[in-house]
Amino acid sequence: MIVEVVGGAGPAPEVRVSSVDDLKHLHLAVGALTTEEADEALRTAGLGRLADADTAFLDVAALRAAAEPLASSGDWGQQFDGMVDHARSKGWVGDDGASLQAHVETAASG
């Protein structure tokens, strides 16, 4: 699953989820935005926050609510729960216990 933060047609960046059926991978893809812009967009969308330029924490409940309507598998909810359980077993959770750690991939070269 990918959470994307991209510059939109309006003044605010757009936040959306894609590849929702791929629950073996979770990352944040950031377009040509600053870390501050991407963090603000994630927070405004209620999907999470950036810890730094390389790490995001995505809210589990908000992620599920955004992605589940787009899923094509009848057992998607069980698969999502499995992804969350796997992340927790690896320690890839935020201090709040309600968010998952995700790697940030940027369009910018540095």
C-alpha positions as a Python dict, from the first residue, in 0.01 Angstrom:
ca = {
    (1, 'M'): (0, 0, 0),
    (2, 'I'): (120, 348, -80),
    (3, 'V'): (18, 674, 80),
    (4, 'E'): (93, 952, -165),
    (5, 'V'): (139, 1321, -90),
    (6, 'V'): (155, 1518, -412),
    (7, 'G'): (111, 1876, -521),
    (8, 'G'): (-245, 1926, -636),
    (9, 'A'): (-418, 2173, -861),
    (10, 'G'): (-500, 2388, -558),
    (11, 'P'): (-271, 2547, -303),
    (12, 'A'): (-269, 2242, -71),
    (13, 'P'): (-101, 1910, -149),
    (14, 'E'): (-325, 1610, -209),
    (15, 'V'): (-304, 1298, 10),
    (16, 'R'): (-437, 968, -124),
    (17, 'V'): (-388, 594, -89),
    (18, 'S'): (-306, 364, -378),
    (19, 'S'): (-205, 2, -434),
    (20, 'V'): (-438, -84, -146),
    (21, 'D'): (-442, -453, -230),
    (22, 'D'): (-63, -482, -183),
    (23, 'L'): (-49, -530, 191),
    (24, 'K'): (302, -673, 191),
    (25, 'H'): (449, -324, 146),
    (26, 'L'): (367, 8, 307),
    (27, 'H'): (540, 334, 229),
    (28, 'L'): (482, 704, 188),
    (29, 'A'): (554, 856, -152),
    (30, 'V'): (613, 1231, -148),
    (31, 'G'): (612, 1442, -462),
    (32, 'A'): (809, 1760, -511),
    (33, 'L'): (723, 1900, -169),
    (34, 'T'): (924, 2002, 134),
    (35, 'T'): (924, 1780, 440),
    (36, 'E'): (720, 2048, 619),
    (37, 'E'): (459, 2060, 342),
    (38, 'A'): (427, 1680, 336),
    (39, 'D'): (399, 1665, 716),
    (40, 'E'): (131, 1933, 722),
    (41, 'A'): (-66, 1758, 446),
    (42, 'L'): (-54, 1423, 631),
    (43, 'R'): (-164, 1584, 956),
    (44, 'T'): (-444, 1781, 786),
    (45, 'A'): (-569, 1464, 616),
    (46, 'G'): (-560, 1284, 951),
    (47, 'L'): (-345, 1006, 807),
    (48, 'G'): (-30, 1058, 1010),
    (49, 'R'): (286, 1260, 1041),
    (50, 'L'): (648, 1269, 940),
    (51, 'A'): (909, 1190, 1205),
    (52, 'D'): (1184, 1307, 969),
    (53, 'A'): (1258, 1313, 596),
    (54, 'D'): (1289, 933, 584),
    (55, 'T'): (1025, 810, 829),
    (56, 'A'): (650, 856, 857),
    (57, 'F'): (401, 729, 1111),
    (58, 'L'): (63, 647, 956),
    (59, 'D'): (-251, 624, 1169),
    (60, 'V'): (-384, 267, 1149),
    (61, 'A'): (-755, 354, 1179),
    (62, 'A'): (-736, 642, 930),
    (63, 'L'): (-534, 432, 687),
    (64, 'R'): (-789, 152, 704),
    (65, 'A'): (-1079, 395, 657),
    (66, 'A'): (-916, 551, 350),
    (67, 'A'): (-804, 225, 188),
    (68, 'E'): (-1079, -28, 261),
    (69, 'P'): (-1340, 123, 24),
    (70, 'L'): (-1085, 88, -259),
    (71, 'A'): (-996, -275, -186),
    (72, 'S'): (-1095, -548, -427),
    (73, 'S'): (-1048, -854, -204),
    (74, 'G'): (-1331, -989, 9),
    (75, 'D'): (-1089, -1071, 291),
    (76, 'W'): (-901, -741, 270),
    (77, 'G'): (-982, -653, 631),
    (78, 'Q'): (-820, -974, 755),
    (79, 'Q'): (-518, -910, 533),
    (80, 'F'): (-492, -553, 665),
    (81, 'D'): (-505, -681, 1024),
    (82, 'G'): (-228, -926, 933),
    (83, 'M'): (-14, -644, 797),
    (84, 'V'): (-65, -446, 1119),
    (85, 'D'): (16, -749, 1335),
    (86, 'H'): (332, -814, 1133),
    (87, 'A'): (442, -451, 1169),
    (88, 'R'): (382, -466, 1544),
    (89, 'S'): (583, -788, 1573),
    (90, 'K'): (877, -608, 1406),
    (91, 'G'): (846, -301, 1628),
    (92, 'W'): (736, -80, 1339),
    (93, 'V'): (481, 112, 1544),
    (94, 'G'): (471, 461, 1686),
    (95, 'D'): (501, 538, 2055),
    (96, 'D'): (125, 591, 2059),
    (97, 'G'): (65, 229, 1949),
    (98, 'A'): (-191, 352, 1697),
    (99, 'S'): (39, 425, 1405),
    (100, 'L'): (266, 225, 1178),
    (101, 'Q'): (614, 330, 1076),
    (102, 'A'): (661, 370, 702),
    (103, 'H'): (961, 454, 484),
    (104, 'V'): (941, 780, 290),
    (105, 'E'): (1026, 781, -80),
    (106, 'T'): (1064, 1124, -232),
    (107, 'A'): (1053, 1249, -588),
    (108, 'A'): (1327, 1498, -505),
    (109, 'S'): (1685, 1383, -540),
    (110, 'G'): (1788, 1528, -208),
}
